[in-house]
Amino acid sequence: MQKLNIAILSYRSAKFGGGQGVYIKDISFALSFMGHNVDVISGPPYPDLHDGIKLIKLPGLDLFETFSFKDRFKKFKKKKSKNFDDYYEFFTALIGGFPEPRTFGNRANAYIVNNNNYDVIIDNQSISYGLIEIQKKFPLIEIIHHPITFDYKFELAASKKIKYKISRYLWYSFLKMQKQVAPKLQNIITPSQSSKKGIIEEFSCKKDNITVINNGIDTEEFSPIEGSVRDPNRLITTASADVPLKGLDYSLKALKILKKDNPNIHLIVIGSFKKGGHTERLIKELDIKDNIFFKRHLSKEEIRELYSTSSIALVTSLYEGFGYPVIEAMSCEVPLIATNVASIPELVGKYGILIDPKDENQLSNKIKNVLNNYEDYKKNAIQGRQHVINTFNWSKITHEYEKAIFKTIENHKKC
């Protein structure tokens, strides 16, 4: 098979926060392992990549490293030879917007025009104006994990305060660009049928332009640790606290209910909370401070260790385009309780317990049931790991990506 020069674009690729950095590291390695030459072109924060993959840094102002006006102004002032994108980035962030997808897309277009030795360009969800120009010159594939319109809608519904709603409107102002760009993109890959449906409905994209390819997972990195002992009082979840979409509130409320009969029960949250934010206030209100522990900036090995010592994994999201925590927990043989929404049933199959969203009473009852009949649920969890190995292995998924890439290149040549 022909070996390709592939550029993967990522407007930000944080090593620990969210799934973008994880996805970029995994997909770049998978394509490189198949023999292709892969460059990752990223804005800050930059990803942690495997050996042999070239990182090309496209530095913006990196304004979201801090929320201090003084520090942001220093960054802006320090930048030499400022252009329109630098001014746009600074002043949009100043009023509460998120300009990075747009400005990165413009910078990526400018870079690729002068470095045109790539056979195909893969962009990770910037859905920016610059991609329209790139698509005219190169075979382009856009990765859309899910439409961010869902995040916007859930956040608007989370509060009735006018100030909060205005802040959300400003932050998500980039959605206007994405709604204009997405229908013009000829080749889109998304990780679930649920996301495909959302992209068609929210972004008015043609269904024939969208290919569903699951995300993959390294089932050796996420595997049960032999000899580890599961704490019968330990629950685990992954959530960006203060993000309504992740539904952490309902795990916390269920924990409050469970604490009445079992004061030792506790929840490990892989993520962080905002100081003085909604989650911190709710924890204080529920009086569960001693029963919850936040863990951040963890390596995959550290996450694996936590899964291997936990008895039940919870995913209480209100929406997931593709829920990495679902397949991570299943791959580590942790009995799983997850909400029956969006892509989650696609991933879980018959190997976990599905519950209604926003229902802490149902959640707490299911947790009690699993703990009281643990051996039965443990057997199902072992089968769940095999399901993940068969369905979400990178070898299978990379071949699907290759098929989509070569088809994109062929169609571009015909055009």
Buried (B, 14 or more C-beta within 10 A) or exposed (E): EEEBEBBBBBBBBBBBBBBBBBBBBBBBBBBBBBEBBBBBBBBBBBBBBEEEBEBBEBEBBBBBEEEEEEEBEEBBEEBEEEEEBBEBBBEBBBEEBBBBBBBBBBBBBBBBEEEEEBBBBBBBBBBBBBBBBBBEBBBBBBBBBBBBBBBBBBBBEBBEEEEEBEBBBEBBBBBEBBBBBBEEBBBBBBBBEBBBBBBBEBBEBEEEBBBBBBBBBBBEBBBBEEEBEBBEBBBBBBBBBBBBBBBBBBBBBBBBBBBEEBEEBBBBBBBBBEEEEBBBEBBEEBEBEEBBEBBEEBEEEEBBBBBBBBBBBBBBBBBBBBBBBBBBBBBBBBBBBBBEBBBBBBBBBEBBBBBEBBBBEBBBBBBBBBBEEBEEBBEBBEEBBBBBBEBBBBEEBBBBBBEBBBBBBEEBEEE
